[in-house]
């Protein structure tokens, strides 16, 4: 990869240069939340990407991106968005894990997987969310579904054949019915997936004279049933009632194969580990909303209830073979994790004649997590049983004032959150974890227009990042007799302070920002010298800080539309258990290019990359990914798309660090080289719908 890196960088700079010399004719986009305008049909080509103060908005419905089979793969195509190799988490470059909203409804990864791409109208990446959003999250991914108003019926059926290392198939059904004040929505997807993954870790413990290396691979056969449904009733122009339910039912069977070379002083062992695994991961979420406008005081009131259930089980039969001997049964691991979350909220919004708006609200949520482990050791003929219960209650209140003073637009607010946490093993008399704390989170944003095309914005925000509920439960994955992947019930939340300044010219922007974090969460090792077992898990580091300069440059020239992002980052991560290596600047770059061709053909070329990253503790390899897709619409109802992702097959990722005097070099192989064919057929037509939903659970993204 390093041989071709100069060539790749030259191509990237060349594309940026061509973009800069083009004459763009762009309108300044409106904010998608503050300005709720009725949809107007205009006979012109819509831009796929627009930019306001570094916030990028993507028109999915009218672009080739609507043919991507699932929302997670769709987000992976967007600037600054990164998907983890296990597809269980999303990060935004320089911002960490974002809040995810669907139609102003806060959701998590499970809700995202339950969404049909055919339902998505736009996606907006908000880099500077106001205080009306939860304190958890430095950025927001806002997904807006297609809304219409006319009585009618519409159904879409989609089929995607995906060829990675193994074959994957996606079948989807989406339907919408509206009559008078009543609207119904339903979707169902059946996916047969065969994901594959592999990684290796080479580590040394000089103080214990141990050197070990393992290579592990896993092939999974997965069935997914994704469903959703909802009812919306519009009482009048201002009031409505809605009820929604969605879920994902998933079953897995997979084999994990590991080859390990372990040297402990003079003892050398070659171990082959085979595990046969079965499991399920089910998620169901439901919510009920009611909105009422009190006309006597001109105030909008929203109330809602929400309930989420997450149920995961895993059963593993494990065998080890030492030094070419016979396989011996080692363990049988039966693990269960169940999370229930209930929440209720109320929001009030009052608008004043002088363009001021006051928003106040409150939320209560209660989460209960139960994790059970039953491990049978064949050699010792012993059973180890453990039951751990975790409970968290949150009580929050917020207030925000926004408006305009002379030429300056402003938004100032704060949120106060009280958290009560209790964690206890069933056999213990006293709780292992007992915390009760209150945090204050101020936010402010000021925008000064220099003239009609230039403006300067200044933002400050204090936020919190909490671990998801599964991370706070007990549980571990057996890799080999010397190595475990484990969760950490002692994880604390991360507190982040950030200040930023943005200069916008037309639809181009440059942003300068600084952040500092207390108790950030990263990977770590711990070694049990009594049992000769290494455990890999997340821990709270001491602190981290970073500087960023973010350029966003969209352009349009005839049939070519391109959006380019270039982010320079200097990040410093520190912990007293880790060896500090170096902190050097690195940069992220991406370019999304769409070509509108005659006869309803579309061509998309996307590429992104990261240079080598030195972040104090971690040293991470560079990456470069190129995707290409072509789309054609036939007879107005059939849309076919051919895609090739990660054309150059850059599937390797590597990382190295030293923690607790343990030197580690890891390599991950990501199965993201893909060729797929998508076909979508639609019949019926609805121009506008009123369907609305609003989440009342601010911690829903942690249910996984």
ABEGO torsion letter per residue (X at the ends): XAAAAAAAAAAAAAAAAAAAABBBBBBBBBBAAABBBBBBBBBBBBBABBBBGGBBBBBAAABAAAABABAAAAAAABBGBBBBAAGABBBBBGAEBBBBBBGGBBBBAAAAAABBAAABABBBBBABBBAABBABEABBBBBBBBBBABBBBBBBBBBBBBBBABBBBBBBBBBBBBBEABBBBBBBBBBBBBBBBBBBBBBBBAAAGBBBBBBBBBBBBBBBBBBBBBBBBBABAABBBBBBBBBBBBBBBBBBBBBBBBBBEABBBBBBBBBBBBBBBBBBBBBBBBBBBBAAAGBBBBBBBBBBBBBBBBBBBBBBBBGGBBBBBABBBBBBBBBBBBBBBBBBBBBBAAGBBBBBBBBBBBBBBBBBBBBBBAAAGBBBBBBBBBBBBBBBBBBBBBEBBEABBBBBBBBBBBBBBBBBBAABABBABBBBBBBBBBBBBBBBBABAABBBBBBBBBBBBBBBAAAABBEBBBABAABBBBBBAABBBBBBBBBBBBBBBEABBBBBBBBBBBGBBBBBBBBBAAAGBBBBBBBBBABBBBBBBBBBBBBBBEABBBBBBBBBBBBBBBBAABBBABBBBBBBBBBBBBBBBBGGBBBBBBBBBBBBBBAGABBBBBBBBBBBBBBBBBGGABBBBBBBBGAAGBABBBBBBBBGGBBBBBBBBBBABBBBBBBBBBBEBBABBABBBBBABAAAAABX
